[in-house]
């Protein structure tokens, strides 16, 4: 595999290997603490991607015994670190959001009020789960117990973005639930409500610009 065929997921895994060597099981645990919240597709490639990196010479593997079980441990190579650094120096791709609740809200006029309210509930539940998770992680760092303290600055910077997005999602869900509760149904367009919501959003934008 040449460097041109590397995907963002390849670099996501390389970044984890740059921290330290990992067995696949430990990689999965670390992904659940971090990548799961903004690059979950790395999880679906957990077993294949490290092997591809080894084939490309960007990682190495060794077999070791863990108790009575043999496991494969992956490490980044010098070429892998060079590839990761080169990737970080390239222009980043635009952010992409993949969310089934978003799709269901978008097509809510083909379902019932209960359907869209359930999707809104899912948005809030996911955001609450993110907030709870990162509250725990940030608490660990605040107590001096966080993993990889040499990375505290970038980990907290990333956590701050995820937390801000989750709080915004919670605020939206609470607002959206209240609005939908007042709808007659999902089919009938409420023009007065829609235009009032647009004006409120524009006012919020102007208030943000002023501050």
C-alpha positions, 0 to 999 in steps of 0.5 A, a space after each residue: 500500500 503506497 502513501 497515496 492509498 492511505 485513508 483518514 482512518 489509516 492516519 487515525 490508527 497511525 496516530 494511536 500507534 505513535 503514542 505507544 505500541 498496542 495490541 488490537 484489544 487495547 486499541 479498541 479500548 482506546 478508540 472507545 475513549 476518543 476516536 469513537 466520538 468523532 471518527 467511529 469508522 476507525 473502529 470498523 477497520 480495527 482488525 484490517 487497518 493495522 495489518 495494512 499499515 504493516 504491509 505498507 511498512 508504516 507499522 510493525 507487528 510482533 507476537 507476544 503472550 498475555 497470560 495464556 493467550 497469544 496476541 499481536 502487538 503493533 508499533 509505528 515505524 520511522 516511516 510511519 511517523 514520517 507519513 503521519 507528520 506529512 499528513 498533518 502538514 497537508 490541508 484538512 478535508 471538510 468536516 463530515 457529519 454522519 447521523 441517522 437521527 439527523 436524517 430522520 428529522 429531515 424527513 419527519 414530515 413523512 412520519 408522525 410526531 412521535 417518530 420525530 420526537 423519538 429522533 430528537 430524544 436520540 440526539 439528546 441521549 447521544 449528547 448526554 452520553 458524550 458529556 458524561 464520558 468527557 466529564 469523566 476524562 477531564 476529571 481524570 486529567 484535573 486530578 492528575 490521573 489522565 492517560 498520557 499526561 504528555 498529551 494533556 494539552 491536545 486531549 483537553 483541546 479536543 475534548 473542549 470541542 466535543 463538549 461544546 458540540 454536545 451541549 449545543 445538541 442538548 440545547 437544540 433537542 430541548 428546544 426542538 421537543 418544545 416546538 414539535 409538541 406545539 405542532 398540529 402534525 408533521 405534515 401541515 406546514 406552520 409558516 408563522 412558526 417557521 418564519 418566527 424561528 428563522 428570525 430568532 436564529 438570525 437574532 442569535 447570529 447578530 447577538 453572537 457577532 456583537 459579542 
